[in-house]
Amino acid sequence: MSVGKSTKTVFRIMLPWQDQREERWLAEQARSGWRLRAVHCLSYSFETVAPEDMAYRLDFLPRRGHDRTEYLGLFKDAGWEYVGRRGFWQVFRKPVVDGVVPQIYTDPQSRIAMYRRVVGLLGMLLALMITQTAPRLSLPSRPGSDLPAIIIAIQLSLTAAFLYGIVRLLLVIHGLKKAGPKGAR
């Protein structure tokens, strides 16, 4: 280990359709000698190691009622190391051997199913946001109080963000369907 900083924490925002970009970034960190040590909601913690060729993969947690122990066991049996979770996203890693980058999803249908789970969650959040925002739009604002206007602005912004996320993911799904079998990665 070189003299200097041996750990670092990086704050990153990941949008649901940017999972592959995040995987590439984590792999670049490993090739630069930063091994992912811990995953947090909005950040990653790294430690310095010798540069390594490591594949990182993110998976959106399966449907409710799915046995988490069984889920993680399947990945472990396939040689994947569970690193942690970032919200609903599970982070796994596995060494790249002889230049072959391991994949979790080897067919577009599985990846489409994962993105549909994300769309389902965003759809529920969108519906919740609409039910909370719509009644406020019909309330008269009180003189001298900007609080309701600020709350409405925040709620409308979140509603637009959820809607945008759904549209982006539907476009990703459409692209995977259009690409056919070669679209897995």
Summary of the structure (lengths in Angstrom):
residues: 185
radius of gyration: 20.2
end to end distance: 34.6
largest distance: 69.1
contacts: 477
relative contact order: 0.13
helix: 51%
strand: 21%
